[in-house]
Amino acid sequence: MEIDELKKLIEKGQEKGNLHVKNSNSKEVGHIELNPMLHIVFSISLWKGEKWVDIRTWVLGQAGWTPTKKGIHFSANDFDKFREQLKEMQKFI
């Protein structure tokens, strides 16, 4: 996906409202509910003209949904490498 297309999707996502991610440069792609107060959130963002992937746990507290330090953030350029490692891990699950 080209950067301009992603920018449009991010803007569209902000209009609809992301459940977790409120950053104007990010688009929440989806989440997994581990329990009602703990989610794993998948998002993509733009930073200095480059796409970034973020997979992070979020907790629901008094102030609403908040990201935790538990997670990973990496360049979308490395996503294929990440996906290959997930395939390798799946062999052991």
Backbone torsions as a table, in degrees:
resi	resn	phi	psi	omega
1	MET	NA	133.9	-179.8
2	GLU	-74.4	158.1	-177.8
3	ILE	-60.1	-43.1	-179.5
4	ASP	-62.5	-38.5	177.3
5	GLU	-64.4	-41.8	179.4
6	LEU	-64.9	-40.6	177.9
7	LYS	-57.9	-43.0	179.3
8	LYS	-64.4	-41.5	178.4
9	LEU	-64.7	-39.7	178.6
10	ILE	-62.6	-46.3	178.2
11	GLU	-60.1	-43.3	179.1
12	LYS	-63.3	-41.3	178.0
13	GLY	-63.2	-36.5	178.5
14	GLN	-68.3	-35.4	177.2
15	GLU	-62.9	-44.5	-180.0
16	LYS	-75.3	-25.9	-180.0
17	GLY	88.5	115.9	173.6
18	ASN	-79.9	143.6	179.4
19	LEU	-65.1	-42.6	-174.9
20	HIS	-108.9	-57.7	-171.3
21	VAL	-76.6	123.0	-178.6
22	LYS	-112.6	-0.9	-179.6
23	ASN	-67.3	133.6	-177.5
24	SER	-71.3	-9.2	178.3
25	ASN	-105.0	9.6	-175.5
26	SER	-126.3	152.5	176.7
27	LYS	-128.1	122.0	174.3
28	GLU	-74.0	124.2	-178.7
29	VAL	-89.2	-34.5	179.5
30	GLY	174.4	178.7	177.6
31	HIS	-152.7	160.7	175.0
32	ILE	-117.5	126.6	178.0
33	GLU	-86.3	110.8	175.6
34	LEU	-80.1	-37.1	169.9
35	ASN	-159.4	172.3	-174.6
36	PRO	-58.6	-19.7	-177.7
37	MET	-113.6	7.0	-178.1
38	LEU	-142.1	119.6	-179.8
39	HIS	-126.1	151.1	166.5
40	ILE	-99.5	122.5	-175.2
41	VAL	-110.8	132.9	178.5
42	PHE	-108.1	124.1	179.6
43	SER	-143.3	161.8	176.0
44	ILE	-128.7	142.1	-177.7
45	SER	-137.3	166.0	176.1
46	LEU	-112.8	133.5	176.9
47	TRP	-145.6	117.6	179.6
48	LYS	52.5	43.4	176.2
49	GLY	76.9	9.1	179.8
50	GLU	-121.1	147.2	178.8
51	LYS	-88.4	140.8	-180.0
52	TRP	-130.1	144.5	178.1
53	VAL	-105.4	137.8	177.3
54	ASP	-133.1	127.3	176.1
55	ILE	-127.3	113.8	-168.3
56	ARG	-148.1	150.6	172.9
57	THR	-83.1	141.8	177.0
58	TRP	-125.1	143.2	178.4
59	VAL	-118.3	148.2	177.1
60	LEU	-96.4	117.3	178.6
61	GLY	-124.5	-166.1	-178.7
62	GLN	-63.0	-29.8	-179.0
63	ALA	-89.9	3.8	-177.8
64	GLY	102.8	-159.3	-178.2
65	TRP	-75.9	131.5	-178.7
66	THR	-133.1	134.9	177.5
67	PRO	-72.1	149.6	175.8
68	THR	-103.9	177.0	175.9
69	LYS	-77.0	-15.5	-178.7
70	LYS	-77.3	111.1	179.1
71	GLY	162.2	-178.1	178.5
72	ILE	-133.3	152.4	-179.0
73	HIS	-142.0	121.0	-177.6
74	PHE	-149.7	162.3	-179.9
75	SER	-64.6	139.7	177.0
76	ALA	-62.1	-20.0	176.4
77	ASN	-62.1	-24.0	-178.9
78	ASP	-97.6	6.6	-175.1
79	PHE	-62.5	-39.3	179.3
80	ASP	-61.5	-38.9	177.0
81	LYS	-63.9	-42.1	179.0
82	PHE	-61.5	-46.1	-179.5
83	ARG	-61.6	-40.4	178.4
84	GLU	-62.5	-39.8	178.7
85	GLN	-67.4	-34.8	175.7
86	LEU	-64.1	-39.0	176.9
87	LYS	-61.9	-42.3	178.5
88	GLU	-63.6	-42.3	-179.9
89	MET	-64.0	-36.2	-177.8
90	GLN	-61.6	-27.9	178.4
91	LYS	-61.7	-25.2	-176.3
92	PHE	-99.3	-1.3	-177.9
93	ILE	-95.9	NA	NA
